[in-house]
Amino acid sequence: MTEKLRARHPLHRTGSLAVTPAVVGHRGASGYRPEHTLESYRLAIAQGADDIELDLVVSADGVLLARHEPDLAFSTDVASRPALADRRSVRVIDGEPVESWFADQLTLAEIRTLGAVERFADVRPGSAEHDGAFGVPTLDEVLSLVARETAARGRTVGVRLEIKDAAYFASRGLPIEEPLLDSLARFGLDHARSRVTIMSFEPTILQRLAPLTRVPLVQLLDEPHLRPADLEAAGDPRTFADLGSPAGLALIERYADGVGPRHTWLVDEVVGPDGSAAVVPTDFVRHAHREWLTVHTWTLRPENRFLPAAFRRPDDAAGQGDLAGYAQRLLEYGVDALITDAPDVCLAARDADVQESLAG
């Protein structure tokens, strides 16, 4: 954590370390458009997102693409392409065999033939109406879009770059860090004031990048019982619970500037004597801030099925819950960034929280 930030918050431990917590468009405005498409990113920026987030995978010819995982079947129409039927194969991803079509077996030219589709079509039919309308963008295309939008809107749009399955791609002879750093340098973004952040669930890639780049690094944390894929491949028994413990956070501070826990790390769900549901804060934010690590929580989604019971509205799982209320609660707990599929909802919650703080 920088000395400037320490000076700004000399006694701050439970509040946000950020002057204004950021709202980040997760895979763009992916609650409204198929994820990781230029249209999804454009919409998130139009809604006012401070940053957009994209996941990075690698094509067979070494091009960085915006996709959530190497498996292309979830977010594209690859399964409906007869010309690519024979490319279906088995890969071991995160220690598990998966049969599908993978980014690292298709060239950029082949991936250009695919259309993006909505991952949660059952609860997001409005987004699913756009299936096939948008393609799979490269990292450079997204950075070009951000540069244009920054110039047109007169405000800097940040970019969160999540490196996906770094150990897997390295095992395929497609390491991610070199083309990533090349892209940042090409766009003049490899400096501490660029509003670029690099994130990963795998500590090894972040540790390798720490001496190579000046942009902030964020260690992501999945469910506590799971193990980072790179540690598992190396025979390291540590789980995310170990990484997110007070001792683990002290180690993360040596190479990263922040942590990105799944939102369930931050709340305990409780049931009252009358059967009503509520959430109470865990001590995670306090422990992270004690190490001067900023906290970037994910993924806040508006549908009931993705929200704690206390913020679900009487409806089926596809119905919309009280995402704004949940976002405000997390802000009260001191988080520094909300990563969300619905930037407009979380922005309204964040701005209301800021106004309330100023009034108080």
Helices and strands as residue ranges (DSSP letters): H 3-8, E 22-26, H 38-47, E 51-58, E 64-66, G 78-80, G 82-87, E 89-93, E 96-100, G 103-105, H 108-111, H 125-128, H 139-153, E 158-163, H 166-171, H 177-186, E 196-200, H 203-209, E 217-221, H 229-233, H 240-243, H 246-252, E 258-261, G 263-265, E 267-271, E 277-281, H 284-290, E 294-300, G 304-306, G 309-311, H 323-332, E 337-340, H 343-359
